[in-house]
Amino acid sequence: MLLSGSSILENDLILSHNDKDFENIAAVYPFLKEQKI
């Protein structure tokens, strides 16, 4: 998964992902992309 931005929140989500959290990331990431943080 490539990040278009380098916001702390995005990096934190990606770096802290594991099987359980990945579903949350998948749900939130599109929203983060929309926000263009």
C-alpha positions in Angstrom: 0.0 0.0 0.0 1.6 3.3 -1.1 0.9 6.5 0.7 0.3 9.6 -1.4 0.9 11.8 1.7 3.2 11.4 4.7 0.9 12.5 7.5 1.7 11.1 10.9 -1.7 9.5 11.1 -1.4 7.6 7.9 2.1 6.5 8.8 0.9 5.4 12.2 -1.9 3.4 10.7 0.4 1.6 8.3 3.2 1.0 10.7 1.0 -0.3 13.4 -1.1 -2.6 11.2 -1.5 -6.2 12.0 -4.2 -8.7 11.0 -6.7 -7.2 13.4 -6.0 -3.6 12.7 -5.8 -4.1 8.9 -9.6 -4.0 8.5 -9.7 -0.7 10.3 -7.0 0.7 8.0 -8.8 -0.5 4.9 -11.9 1.3 6.1 -10.2 4.5 7.0 -7.5 4.8 4.4 -9.8 5.8 1.5 -11.2 8.5 3.7 -7.7 9.8 4.5 -6.9 9.9 0.8 -10.1 11.9 0.2 -9.0 14.4 2.9 -5.6 14.9 1.3 -4.1 15.5 4.7 
